[in-house]
Amino acid sequence: MVKAYFVNHTHWDREWYFTTQDAQVLSDQLFTEVLNELEEHPEANFTLDGQMSIVDEYVEIHPEAKGRIHKLVNRGQLFIGPWYTQTDALAPNAESLLRNLIIGILDARQNYGEPMLLGYLPDTFGFNANLPMILNQVGIHDFLSWRGTNFKRQTKSVYFKWKALGGKAVFAANFPLGYFTGQIDLESKRNLKDFVKNRLDKGIDFEALHGNNSEVLVPSGIDQMNIIHDLSKTIAQVNQYSKHEVVISSYPEFMQKLRTKKLPEFQGELRYPTYSRVHRTICSVRSRNKRKNFKLEQVITRRLEPLMVIAQYAGIPISNGIVVKLWKLLFKVQPHDTMGGSVTDNVALDINERYKQALEIADGLENYIKKRLAQRLSLSDHDVLVFNTDPYSFKGRKVVEIISSSANVKFPTQNKAVIVDCKEVKSRPHIMQLTPNGYEFKDESGYFKLKVSLYIEMKGLGYQVIHFENSESVVPKLRLQKGSSIANKEATVNYLDGKFNLVTKNKTFTDVISVYDQANDGDTYDFSPLRNDQEMRLPWQGKIKVAKAKEIETLQLSGSWSLPYDLEDRANSQNAKQVAVNFQLTLTMVANSPVISAKLIVDNQALSHRLRLRLKTGLETDNVHAQIQGGFRKTTNEKIADNWNDEFVEKPVNIYIFDRCVGLNNSKVGLYFLGEGQKEYEKKDDSLFITLMATTGQLGKPNLLWRPGRASGDTTSVGHVMMSTPMAQELGVNEFNFGLYVPSGSQLREENLSQVISRWYSPAVSYQMQKHNLFINRLDNKLWDVEFAPNSPQLKKTENWLNINSDIEVSALYLPYTIKKHLVLRLSNMTNTEKDVSYLKDKDFIEVDGLEKIIAQDFKIAPYDMITLIKKI
């Protein structure tokens, strides 16, 4: 006899083929019933799906329920948290995953009581290999999930210790038959004997068999399902029919028992589609949203939050609360269905609106900080405020945008200014202007919008004021040149006979970059090939332009591709559409800027297809070296048997996920791709294929070549219908930004790679206080001059407040949530060796955990681990 711990819960997708608003209508009734049932039955308990957002949204319409929830949480009847939303665990970066936990836990403690400190993700489509480390940052040492396990290839038990890249571990409980293993609905209650015999006992047997377990976990619940009424009576009846002992329990209780057992260990990602689908190609669906997610993550952590620390040092008052709101908007686009893109277009509209709102908040806060600082410094319209938002020194180029009455401007010699773009705005006649005599109508003079590349040297976390003047002489600018190649001290790129070649000191990469296209017979969950279709190379053809200045060179190809319009046209080779393409490569002359910057703009006019970028390396290696959340890992293609569907419910294709950087190397030289929201890669021979986009017109489709059987998304379930998703075709302009890096020798060390990654993503943050156009920054028109407090810090034209060593990646720099007048610095050791940062003790830092609680002060960062520090401002 096996003892089964029965846990009643509901799984709550915030949106899917229904909207968040639909879900809130459901919660209005369902959550109320949960509270009523728990108050009437103190022996019962219920798990509210481990995410705080749905609790907040319920209390928004039921403010009187806040006290009831708090009492039930304190009594151990209602389990909430720790996540703010049930996150995807592959596409968001490490800081997003960690901050989701931090804000979720603090939100629970502030409003509702102690959250459930378990890494509970019952329906997420697979898990990155370093998630245990991230969970450990907030004191979580338990993990519960459904998808991604394989008991033949990973661990033979449903219960195991899951180790992160550097060895940090969690106790993992898997429910391979789903979070609905013990689901007791009204139909099950009516036929309880049959339910126990044909479903519940079989589920218990399966979990007992895999690991020889005498105690097993049985989750009972399903999507938007209500609490089981009078549960103790129902379980008593279950035990009359079951050959096992079933007891009412909770996730924390079961995990506490699991910790006393000797468990097998596993290290690696959880992404096998064995007992359930993990949708291994979902990270290319609705690719625009993946790129928006990447942009928003970078905007918050690399621009806005460090600017808020600068504002605190500069005596500019600003609220941390609105940044928490910003993070919550980001978390609401990162649940598995939402982030994956497996939603209807109606939901996609809501997602787009959240991105719009979040970016507006970020832009507005940045605008406020920069203008207030410019006002404090009494800057003129010929001053540019340039920031370093990283807490370490910067030497390199940053592009600033200025408004000038002249196209010719002169910057200080040391800035090596180059105009990379110039647009003229014509004068406007008869424009209303406020004068000392009141409103008058005058002609408004024209001006120029200039993008200027400046060489900058700065210490960490601060700003400098750079003055420019109008000039009668010709200013250095990018000018068209003859030829088809560009070069700097690191590399030469040439275009010859329809191929791009990359020449470096250590290796020549012939035909280094190309684009491939293939029909996509899949849906918003998965790419799947069209039967009898093959991936084809698209030709580089069109007009070549080379532009050069003393410090910058660009190579641009403008052309088009001819693609079949839809899947039917793929089969009969008819109705081709012209897809305009613009591809640009940029090299700079700064010695420590080794990355080749690239931009590919595709005006997509074709339906249901996949575009992939091929990097041909010419390197012999079996491994791919990929940067993931908080570290690097190597992947090797696994052999896929012809009868793969005997073991798997979808084809276990060798398509893997990276965070920002992925490449091939032979220990002497490598070629790496640095992405901005691209997430999928596949190795074929000596080439690396990066998915750019996979478009589709259906939410879910049955009987795919790579995913036989039912349609995902319930579209072929009884009473459901097929749902078209024209927005997921991503017609129109799609812009893909990325970089190429060729390291050699010691540059292949992960320490160097992480530094190159961090520096390449370093943002260009600048500001000019001008009056030609008050809508360049939207809030300029409403940020009036103010009187600053007399005790405000005295500021110079150049200020720097924090300068640390650059050998460790900065994961975050922000104002803390629980302590005033301090800053939080989180460092990420992206290498396989321990790092000692004890020098930061001398800079008055204190070591804390992710929740800002003081811990042991050893100032050492384990391999592929993080450390969080605080310092008084």
N, C-alpha and C positions, 0 to 999 in steps of 0.2 A: 504494500500500500504506500502511495506517495502522498505527502502532505502538500496541498495546493493552496497558495496564498492568493486570494481572490480580491482584486482591486477594481472598484467601480469608478469609472471616469467618463468624460466626454472628450472626443477629439474635435477641435474647433478650428477649421480653416476659416480665416478671416474673410477670404474671398476665393472664388474659383470660377465656376460657371454662374455663381451668384455674387453679388457685390457685398462690400463691407456693410452697407446700409441694410441689405437683406439679412445679413447675419445678425445685425443689431436688433432687428425686429424679432428674429428667432430667440435671441438671448433675453429679450424683454420677458418672454413667457417662461422659457426653460430655466434660466438662472433663478427666477423667482421661485419656481417649484423646487429647485435644489435647496434653497435657503429654508423654505417651509418644511421640506422633508427632514432635513438635518436637525432642525429645531424640535421637531416632533419625535425624532428617533435618535437620541444621543449616542446610541451604540453604533450608528452608521457613520460612514465618512465618504468623501467624494473628492476626486482630483479634477481641477478645472484647467486641464490641458497645459499647465506649466508656462503660461504666458500672461503677463500683467496687462497687456493692451486691452484684452477683452473684458477684464475686470473694470478698468478705467472707463471703457465705453458703456458698460452696464450702469455703473454708478453715475455717469453723466445723465442718464435718464431716470435713475433711481437714487438720488442723493441720500434718501433716508436709509438706504440699505448699507451704507458704509459702516455704521456701527455694528450691524448684524454680522457682516462679513468679518469684521475684526474679532468679534466674540467667537465665531465658529473657527477661525484660524487659530486663535489662542487655545481653544479647547481641543485642537488636533482633529477636528472633523472635516474641515475644508482645507485642501492643499492647493496653493497658488504659487506661481513663479517657478523658477527664478528668472526666466527669460522675459524680456519685454515683448518680443514676438517670437514665435516658433521659427527660428531662422533656417535658411539654407546654410549648409556647412561647407560648401565648395567654392562658390563665387565670391562671397564677401571676404574682405581681408581680415587679418588677425585682430586688428584694433576694433573693427566693427563687431566681430563676434564677442570680443571681451567687453566692449562698451554696452552691448545688448544685455549682457549679464549684469554688469555694474549698475546700470540705470534701472533694470528690472528689479534687482534685489533692493536697491535703495528706495525705489518707488513703493515696493511692498512694505518695507519696514516703516516708512514714513506714514503710510496711509492705512495699512490693513493688518500688519503683524508680520511675524517671521515667515519668510517664504520657504518653499521646499528646496533645499540646497542639493539638488540632483540635476545632472545633465540629462534632462528628459526631452528627447526629440523623437516622438513615436512614428512620424511619417516622412521625415526628411529623406531626400533621395541620395543617400550616401554621405560619407564623412571623411574629411581630410585627415591625413595621418598624424597631424600635430594637435588635434582637438583636445586630447587629455591634458596637454600642457596649458592650454588656454583655460580649461575648466579649473585647473589647480590654482590659477592666479587669484581666484575669489574663494578659495577654500572648498571647492567642489571635488569630491573624490569618487563619485558614483556616476554611472552613465547607463541610460536605458534607451533602447531603440528597437526598431523592427528590421529595417532594410539593410542590405549590404553584406551580410555574412555568408560564409560557405564553410560548413563543418568538415569538409574533406580537405580543403586547401588552406584553411587558416587555423582553426582550433576545433577540436572535436566536441566541445561543450558549448551549450548556449550561455554559460556563465564563465567568464574569464577575466584576467587582468589585461587591460588594453594599455600598451605602452606607447608614449609619444616618441618622436624622433630622437630626443635626448634621454629617454628613459623614464620621464615622469609618467605616472600611471593612474588609471581609474579602475574601479571595480565595475565590470560591464555585465549587464543583464540584457539578453536579447530575447524578444518574443518572435520567433521566426514565422509563426502562423498569423502574425498581425496583432495589432492592439485590440482587435475584436475577437480574440481567441475564445473568450468566455462570454461573449455578448448575449445577454438575456433580454430580448425584447418581448412584447406582448404575445407574439406567436410562439416563442420559445416557452414562455410561462404556461401557455395553454397545452403544450405538448412537451412537458418538462422531461419525462422519461426518455423520449426519443432524442431530445436535445442532449441530455447527459450521455447517452449511449453513443450517438453518432457524431457528436461534435466535441463536447467538453472533455470526456474521458480520452478521446483520441488525441486531443491537444495536450493533455497532461502526459499521456504516454510518450508523445513525441519529445517533449521537453525533458522528460525523465531519461529517455533512451540516449539522447545526445549529451553525454557527460556523466551518465550513471548517477543522476540526481535523485535524491530522496525527498527533496523539497523543491518546488517549482513555483514560478510566478504566473498567475493567470489574469491578464488585464481583461476587463469587461466593459466595453463601450464601443461606440463607433461615431462617425461624423454627426455632430449636432444631436446626439442622442441624450435623452433625459436620464435622470437618476433612476435607479431601480427602487421602486417603492416597497417599503416593508422588507428590506433586504434580508434581515436575519431570518424571517419566516421562509423566504425563498431558498436561502442557503440550507436551512434545515431540511427542506423538501429535496434539494439536490443531493444531500448526503444520504437520503433514503435510497436513491437510485445509483449513486456513483460507487465504483469499486475503490475510490480513493477518499481521503479526508479533505474536505474543502472548508477553509476558514476565511472569515472576513479579515482583510488586512489592508495595508497601505504600501506604497512604494518605499517610503523611508524605512518602514519596519522590515520589509523583505531585504533591502540592501544592507541593513545593519546585520542581519543574519548571514548574508552572503560574505561579509567581511571576515567572518570567523572560519571560512572554509579555505582549503588549499586549492587554488584554481590554476588552470593552465594559462600561459601567457601568449599574447600575440602583439606584434608590432607592425604597423602598416595602416593603409587606408581601408575603410569598409565600403566596398563598392561593387561587390559581386552580385549579379542579378540571378540569384539561385532560387530563393523561395518567394521573391517579390521583385518587381521591376525597380530599377534605380535610374533608368533613363540616362544612359551613359553619354548621350549626345545632346542633352537638354541645354548645355551651356552655350550653344550657338543659336538657340531659338530667341526670337525678338532681340536680336543682337544690339539694337539701339539702346535698349534698357540696360544691358550689361555695360555699355560704354558710359551711359549716364550714371550708373551706380559707381563706376570707377571714378568718374569726374567728381561726383559729390563726396566720396570718401576722401579724395585728395584735397578738395576745397576745404573741408572741415579740418582735417588733421594737419595739412601742410601750409594752409593760409590762415584760416579764420582763428582757430584756437591759439596759435602762437601770436597772432596780432592782438588777441585779447590779453595775453600775458604782457605784451609790450604796452598796451593801453593801461594796464594796472601799474606798471613801473612808471609810466608817464603821467599818472594822476588823472587819467580820463575815466570817469565812472561808467561802468557798463554792467549789465545783468548777465549772470550765467544761466538764468532760467530760460531765456529764449534759445540758447544753444542746446539745452536739453530738449526743447520742443523740436529743434532742427534734427537732432539725433533720432527722436521718435518718428519723425517723418521718414528718415532713412530706414529705420527698422521696419516700418510698415511696407516698404518695397522689397524687403529681403526674406520673407517667408518662402518656403520651398516652391509652392505653386506660383507665387507672385514673381520671385526672382527668376525662376525657371522660365516663366512666360506661358505656362500651361493654363491660361485663363481666356475667357471670352474677350472680345473687343470692347464690350461694355465695361468690363473691369480694367482693361488696358487704358481706357480713357481716364479712369480714376488714378491709375498708376502715374500716367503722364502729368496729371494735375499735381500729384504729390511732389514729383521731381521739380516741377515749375515752382511750387510754393517753397520748397526747401532751398532751391538755388536763389530765389528772391530774398529769403531771409539771410542767407549767407552773403549775398551781394550787398544787401542793405547794411548789415552789421559792419562789413569791411569798409564800405563807403563812410559810415559814421566815424569809425576809428581813424581812418586816414585823414578825413577832412578836419576833425577836431585836432589832430596832431599838427596838421598844416596851419590851422588857425593859431595854435599855441606858439608855433615857430614864426608866425607873421610872414609866411612865404609869399612871394610874388608869382605872377603867371609865367615867369621865366625860371622858376625853380621846380625841380622834379624830386619828389621824395621817393627814394629807393630803399626797399626793405630787404633784410635777410631774416626770414622766418625760421631758419634752422639755427640750433644752438651751437654751431661750429662754424669755423671760418669758411668763406667762399671766395674763390678766384675763378672767374669765368665770365661768360656773356649772359646778359639778361636783356630782353626786349622791353622797352618802355614805350608807352603810347602818349603822345603829346599833341596839343592843339597850338598852332602857331600862325601868326599873320603872314609869315614868310615860309616858303618852301626850303629856304637855305638857312640852316641854323648851325651854330658853332658850339660844340661841347669842349670841356677841358681835354687837352692832348692825351692825358693818361687814360681817358675813357675810350679812345680809339673808335669813335662813333661811326656807324655805317647806317644810312637810311635804307631800310629794307622794303618800305612801302610808303607811298605818298598819294593821298587823295585830296583833291581840291573841292571845297564847298563854296559855291558862288555867293556873291553878296545878295541881300534881299532888300528890296525897296519898301518904304512906307511901313516900318515895323514899330509898334508901340514900345516906348521906353519911358521908364520912370526917371524924371529929372528933378532938381530942386524946385522947378516951377510946376511940378505935377507931371501928368502923362503927356508926352509929345510923340509925334510920329516922325521917325528919322530913318534914313537908309542904314541897314545893318551891314557892316563890312564882311567880306568873305574871309575864309581862313583855310588852313591846310591841316589835315589829320595825318600825322606822321607816326610810323613805327620805326624806332631807332634801336639798333643793337649796340649796347654799351659794354665795354670791358669793365668789370667791377671787382674790386678787392674789398672785402668787409670781414670784420670779426663777427662772432655769433650773436644771434638774436638782437637785432637793432635796426637802425636806419642810417642813411646819410642823405644830405641834401646836395644835389648836383645842379649847378646853375648853367643855363645856356643863353646864348645871345643870338640875335639875328645877324646874318652874315651876307655880305655881297659876293663872297667867293663861292665856288662850287664845292658842295659838301660831298664827301665820299658816299657813294650809294651803289647798290647792285646794278650793274649794267650788262646788257646782253653782249655775249661774246660768240665768236665762231667756235665750232668744235662740238664734241659729244662726250667730253670727259671733265671731271672735277677732281681736285686733289687737295690734301693737306699733308702734314708730316707723318700722319698715321696710315693713310690709305689713299688709293686712287680708285675712282669708280668711272667706268667707261661703258658706253652703249655702242655695240657693234653687231651688225647683221641680226637685229631683233633680239639681242641678248644683253643683259647687264652683267658686267664682270667686276669683281672686287679684288684689287691687288693690294696686299699688305707686305710688310717686311718678311713675314714668316710663311705666307701661303697666298696663292692666287686662287680665288673662288670663281670658276668659270660658270657662266649662266646662273648666277647666284640667286636670283629672285625672279619668280614667275607666278602666275595666277592660274588656277585650275577651276573648272566649273563642272557640275554634275546635277542631274535632275534629283529633286527631293520628293520622294513619294511618301514622306513621313508627315508628321503633324506637329502640334505645339509641344509635344513631349520628346519626340525623337526624330532625328534624321533617319531616313531609310532609302536605300537605292531603288530606283525604278527598274523593274525587270528588263533585262536586255539592254540596259543603258550603261555607258562607261564614262568615267571621269575624263575630261578632255582639257588639254592645255589651251589657254587663250593667248593669242599672239600679241606681243608688244609691237604696236605699229601706230604711226601718227607723227606728229611734229615734235621735234626735239628743240628745246631751248636751254641754253647755258647762260647763267648770269654770275658775274664775279665781282667781288670787291677785294680790298687788301686782306680782309679778315674772314670773308664768307664766300662760299661758292655753292651754287645750286644747279641741279640738273633736272629738267622737267620734261615729261612726255605727255602730250595731249592727243588722244585718239578715241577709238571706240571699238566695242566688241559686238559681234552679231550673235544673238542668243535666241533660241526658240522661245516663243511667248509663254506656253504652258506645257503641261505634261503630255497632252495629246499631240502638240506640235513636236515634242521631242521624239515621239514614235514615228511620225510621218515626215519629219524634216521640212516642215512648212512654217509660214508665218513668222519669220525672224524679226526680232526687234533690235534696233541699234541702242546700245548701252554706252553712253559717253563715259570716258575714264580720263582722269588726270593723276599722274604719278610724279611726285617730287622727292628728290633726295637732297639733303643739305649737309655740307661739311663746314666746320669752323676751324680756325687756326690755333685755338687755345690748346696748349699741350695736355691739360688735364680734362679735355672734353673729347674722349675717344669714341663716343657713340655717334653713329651716322643717323641723323634724324630723317624720318620718312613720313610722307603723307600720301594716302591713296584715296581719291574721291571717285565714287562710282554712282552714276545716276541710274539706279536700277529700274528697268522697264520690263523685266521678265518675271514670271511667276514660278514658284515652287522649285527653287534650285539652291545649290550650295556653292559658295565661293570659298576657295582656300588659297592661302599664300604658301608657295613652296620655297624653302630655303635649301639650296643644294650645297652641301658642305664638302663633298669629296672625302670625308673622314670615315675611317673604318672603326666603328664602335657598336657595341650591342646596347649601350645604355643611353638614356636621355637624362640630362641633368636639369631638374626643374626646381624653381623656387616656389614654395607654397607658403602657407600662413606660418610665419615664424621660423622658417628654415629651408633647407634644400633636401631633395630626395632624388634617388635614381629610379627610373622605371625601365623595365625590359619587356619587350613584346612577348606575350604568352601564346603558345600554340593553341589554335582554335580548331577543335575537331569538327569533322563534317557533320556529325550528329550532335552538335552542340546543344540543340534544343531538348536533348534527353536529360541534360543537367541544368540548363538555364532557361528562364522564361523570356529572356531577350538575348540577342547575340552579345557575348562579352567582348566587344570590339576593343582593340588596343588604342582607344582614344582616351587620353588622360587630361587632367585639369592642372593648370598652373595658375599662379597668382599674378606675377608681373613679368617674370623672366624665365626663359627656357632655352636650352641649347644642346649642341653636341660638341664633344671634345675628345681628343685622343691622348690626353695628358700632356701634349706639347702645345697644341693650338686648338682653339674652338671657335665656333660661330654661335652667337646668342641672339635671341629675339627678345626685345623689351616691349611689352604691349601696354595699351591703354584701354583695357576692357575686353580684349581678346582673351579667351580662357581655355580653349581646347587645342590639343596638339596630338599628332600621330607621327610616328617614325616609320618611314619606308626606305629601306636600303640606306643610302647615305644622305637622305633628305628628311627635313622636318616640315610637316604640313601644319599650318596654323589656320584654323577655321575663322573666316571673317564673318560670314552670315549664312544661315540656313533658313530660307523663307518657306512659308506654307500657308494654306488657306483653310485648314481644318483644325478644330480643337483636338479631336481624337479620331483615328481611323483604325479599322480592324485589319487583321491579316497582312501586316507589313512583312517585307522580306526579312528584316532584322528583328521583327517583333511579331511573331505569329499569334493568332487567336484574337481575343476580344480587343476592342478599342479601349485605350486608356481614357480617363475623363468621363467614364460612364455613358458615353454617347451611343453605345449599342446595348445598354442595359434596358430591361423592360420599362416601358413608359418614357424613355429618354429619346432624344432626337439628335441627329448629327448637327453640329454647329459650325458655321463658316466663320473664319477669322481673317477677313481681307486685310486688316491692319498688320497682321503678321507676315504679309508679303513684303513689307518694307520697301514699297515703291518710292521712287524719288531719290534724292541725294543722300548718300551714306558716306561718312568720312571716317577713315581708319588712320589713326596716328600710331606710329611705332618707331622703334629704334633698332639698329644692328650694331653688334659689338664683337670685335675679334680679339679676345685675350690670348696671351701666350705665356708660357713659363709660369712664373709666380703669380701672374695676373689671373690664372685659373683658380687660385685659392678662393674659397667662399668669402673670406674676409674682404678681398678685393672686389669680388662680384657684388657683394652687398653695398659696398661704398659707391661703386659705379652706378648701381641701380638707384640708390638714394639721391645721388647728385644729379642724375639725369632727370629725375622727377621734381627736382627743386623748382618751385614756382617763381615766376617773375612778377613781383608785387610792387607796384609803383603808384604814384598819385601826383597830379598837377592841379593846383587850384586856379582855374581860369573861368572866364565869363562868356567866351564865344558860344559855347554849347553847354547849358546847364543840365542836359539830359544824357551826357556821356556816362555820368554816374547819376542814377535816378534820384537819389535823395539830396544831391547838391542844392537843388532849388529850394529845399525846405530846411536845410541846416543853417540857421541864421548864426551870426556872430554871437558869442556868449562871453560873459565874464567868468574867468576861471577862479577857483578858490585861491585866496592869497597864500595858502600854505602848499600850493601845488609844487611838485618838484621842479627845480630849475633844469631846463633842457638846453643842450647844445645842438649845433647843426649836424653833429655826428654822435650817436649814442649806441652803445652795445652793453648788454646786461648779462649774457651768459655765453661762455665760450668753453666747450668741452672737446675732448678728443673725438675725432671723426671715425675711429675704427669700430665703433658700435652703431648700429642703426637706431635712430630715434623713432620709436613707434608712435609716440604722442607727447605733446607738450601743451598743457592746458591748465585752466583754473580748477582747483578741486571742488568736489561737490559737498564735502562735509566740513571743510576748514576754510576760514577766510584769510585773505592776504597771504596766500601761499601759492606755489605753482606745483604741478605734478609733472615729473619727467619720467617717461617709460622708455627703457632701452631694450632692444631685441638683439640677442646674440644669434646671428644667422650662421654660425659656424659650428663645427663638430668638436671644438676645444673650449674649455672653460675660460671665461674672461674675468679679470679682476679690475674693478672700477673703484677701488678704495680711495683713489685720489679725490673722488667726489666728496669724501668726508671733509676734506679741507675747504670745500666750497659750501659747507654747512648743509649738505643734503642728509636726510634721514630715510632709511629704508622702510617701506610699508608694503602691504599687500594691495591687490587691485581695488579693495574697498577702503583704502586709506587708513588702515589699522596698522600701528607700528608693530614690526616683527623683529626677529634677530638681525643684528647689524653686521653681516659678513661681507657685503658688497661684492659678492661673486655671482656671476651669471653662468649657470650650467649650459652645456651645449644645447642649441636650439631652444633656448628658454628666454624668459623675460625677467626684468627687475623693475619695480616701481619705486620712485623716490619722490620726496617732497622737500621743498625749500621755502623759507619765508621770503616774501617780497618786501 
